[in-house]
């Protein structure tokens, strides 16, 4: 399994989708979609952004159920997810991939897609379909947390880690880097 993570607004899913067009042998699973399907049924959520509003124990419970499902996956799988999740109260970060989930996965590579902080702020401002922080300092903090978590995930799994910077107007460069990993 290759795990592709990204800071919200970094273009992770866009980069991943374009890379997968060139590597069609991979199945892409979206962690947030899997979590939402479970959380919707268990807690009556109406949209994915509400997952962050669940308390830490509820989020861990949903993560465990997703982890069980993912541990059963075989073949060439790319997991599209977030490295960390910021609680909307901004009181804490929750690991997107806790050890309880990682220990049961066969991880071959970890990839973090991020961007220049000011570019990410501008992208988020333009995307009115999602609820995300637009303050550059908040984005910078989240990016730093993600980099620390990436290193931790790599140490826990033994899988190599790669950071891809998706710059404005340079999508094809980021896609090329990801294809190189696949």
C-alpha positions as CSV (number, residue, x, y, z in Angstrom):
1,X,0.0,0.0,0.0
2,X,1.2,3.5,-0.8
3,X,-0.3,6.2,1.5
4,X,-0.6,9.6,-0.1
5,X,-1.4,12.4,2.4
6,X,-1.8,16.1,2.1
7,X,-2.5,19.3,3.8
8,X,-6.1,20.4,3.0
9,X,-5.9,22.6,-0.1
10,X,-2.6,21.2,-1.3
11,X,-4.1,19.5,-4.3
12,X,-3.5,16.0,-3.0
13,X,-6.5,14.4,-4.6
14,X,-5.9,16.3,-7.9
15,X,-2.3,15.2,-8.1
16,X,-3.3,11.6,-7.1
17,X,-6.1,11.5,-9.7
18,X,-3.8,12.7,-12.5
19,X,-1.0,10.3,-11.5
20,X,-3.5,7.4,-11.4
21,X,-4.5,8.1,-15.0
22,X,-0.9,7.0,-15.8
23,X,-0.8,4.1,-13.4
24,X,-4.3,2.5,-13.8
25,X,-3.2,-0.7,-12.1
26,X,-3.7,1.0,-8.7
27,X,-6.9,1.1,-6.8
28,X,-7.4,4.4,-5.0
29,X,-9.2,4.3,-1.7
30,X,-10.2,7.6,0.1
31,X,-9.8,7.3,3.8
32,X,-12.1,10.3,4.4
33,X,-14.9,8.7,2.3
34,X,-14.5,5.5,4.2
35,X,-14.6,7.3,7.6
36,X,-17.6,9.4,6.4
37,X,-19.6,6.3,5.4
38,X,-19.1,4.8,8.8
39,X,-19.6,8.0,10.8
40,X,-22.7,8.8,8.8
41,X,-24.2,5.5,9.8
42,X,-23.0,5.6,13.4
43,X,-23.5,9.3,14.2
44,X,-25.8,10.7,11.6
45,X,-23.3,13.1,10.0
46,X,-24.4,14.9,6.9
47,X,-21.0,15.9,5.4
48,X,-17.3,15.0,5.7
49,X,-16.3,18.2,7.4
50,X,-18.4,17.1,10.4
51,X,-16.0,14.2,11.1
52,X,-13.6,16.7,12.7
53,X,-16.4,17.7,15.1
54,X,-16.6,14.2,16.6
55,X,-14.8,14.0,19.9
56,X,-11.4,12.2,19.9
57,X,-12.8,8.9,21.2
58,X,-15.5,8.8,18.5
59,X,-12.9,9.6,15.8
60,X,-10.7,6.9,17.1
61,X,-13.6,4.4,17.0
62,X,-14.3,5.3,13.4
63,X,-10.6,5.1,12.5
64,X,-10.4,1.6,14.0
65,X,-13.3,0.4,11.8
66,X,-11.7,1.9,8.7
67,X,-8.4,0.3,9.7
68,X,-9.9,-3.1,9.9
69,X,-11.3,-2.6,6.4
70,X,-8.0,-1.4,5.0
71,X,-6.0,-4.2,6.5
72,X,-8.0,-6.6,4.4
73,X,-7.1,-4.8,1.1
74,X,-4.7,-6.7,-1.2
75,X,-3.0,-5.7,-4.5
76,X,-1.8,-2.3,-5.6
77,X,-3.6,0.2,-3.4
78,X,-3.2,3.9,-2.9
79,X,-4.7,5.3,0.3
80,X,-5.7,9.0,-0.2
81,X,-5.8,10.5,3.3
82,X,-4.8,13.3,5.6
83,X,-1.6,13.2,7.7
84,X,-3.4,14.9,10.7
85,X,-6.8,16.3,11.4
86,X,-7.2,19.6,13.1
87,X,-10.1,19.8,15.6
88,X,-12.3,22.8,14.6
89,X,-11.8,24.2,18.1
90,X,-8.1,24.3,17.3
91,X,-7.4,22.6,20.6
92,X,-5.6,19.5,19.2
93,X,-4.4,17.6,16.2
94,X,-5.4,14.0,15.8
95,X,-3.1,11.7,13.9
96,X,-4.7,10.7,10.6
97,X,-2.9,7.4,10.8
98,X,-2.6,6.3,14.4
99,X,-0.3,3.3,15.2
100,X,-3.4,1.2,15.9
101,X,-4.2,1.5,12.2
102,X,-0.7,1.5,10.8
103,X,0.5,-1.6,12.5
104,X,-1.9,-3.8,10.5
105,X,-1.1,-2.2,7.1
106,X,1.6,-3.3,4.6
107,X,2.9,0.2,3.8
108,X,5.4,0.4,1.0
109,X,5.7,4.2,0.8
110,X,4.4,7.4,2.5
111,X,4.0,10.5,0.4
112,X,3.1,14.0,1.8
113,X,1.8,16.5,-0.7
114,X,2.0,20.1,0.4
115,X,2.5,23.5,-1.0
116,X,3.8,27.0,-0.4
117,X,1.9,28.4,2.6
118,X,0.7,31.6,1.0
119,X,-0.4,29.6,-2.1
120,X,-2.3,27.2,0.1
121,X,-4.1,30.1,1.9
122,X,-5.2,31.5,-1.5
123,X,-6.5,28.1,-2.7
124,X,-8.5,27.7,0.5
125,X,-10.0,31.1,0.1
126,X,-11.2,30.3,-3.4
127,X,-12.7,26.9,-2.4
128,X,-16.0,27.8,-0.8
129,X,-17.2,24.2,-0.9
130,X,-15.1,23.3,2.2
131,X,-14.6,24.8,5.7
132,X,-10.9,25.3,6.2
133,X,-8.5,27.7,7.9
134,X,-7.2,30.5,5.6
135,X,-4.7,32.2,8.0
136,X,-1.2,31.5,6.8
137,X,0.2,31.0,10.4
138,X,-2.5,28.3,11.1
139,X,-1.7,26.6,7.8
140,X,2.1,26.7,8.5
141,X,1.5,25.1,11.9
142,X,-0.6,22.4,10.4
143,X,2.1,21.8,7.7
144,X,4.8,21.5,10.4
145,X,2.7,19.0,12.4
146,X,2.1,17.0,9.2
147,X,5.9,16.8,8.5
148,X,6.5,15.6,12.0
149,X,3.7,13.0,11.7
150,X,5.1,11.8,8.4
151,X,8.5,11.2,10.0
152,X,6.8,9.3,12.8
153,X,4.7,7.2,10.4
154,X,7.9,6.3,8.5
155,X,9.7,5.3,11.7
156,X,6.7,3.2,12.8
157,X,6.2,1.4,9.5
158,X,9.8,1.3,8.2
159,X,8.4,2.7,4.9
160,X,10.3,5.5,3.1
161,X,8.8,9.0,3.1
162,X,8.7,11.6,0.3
163,X,7.5,15.2,0.4
164,X,6.1,16.6,-2.9
165,X,5.5,20.3,-3.2
166,X,2.5,21.1,-5.4
167,X,3.2,24.7,-6.5
168,X,0.6,26.9,-8.3
169,X,0.9,26.4,-12.0
170,X,3.2,23.4,-11.6
171,X,0.7,20.6,-11.2
172,X,2.4,18.4,-13.9
173,X,5.7,18.6,-11.9
174,X,3.9,17.2,-8.8
175,X,2.2,14.6,-10.9
176,X,5.5,13.5,-12.4
177,X,7.1,13.2,-9.0
178,X,4.2,11.0,-7.7
179,X,4.2,8.8,-10.8
180,X,7.9,8.3,-10.1
181,X,7.1,7.0,-6.7
182,X,4.4,4.6,-8.0
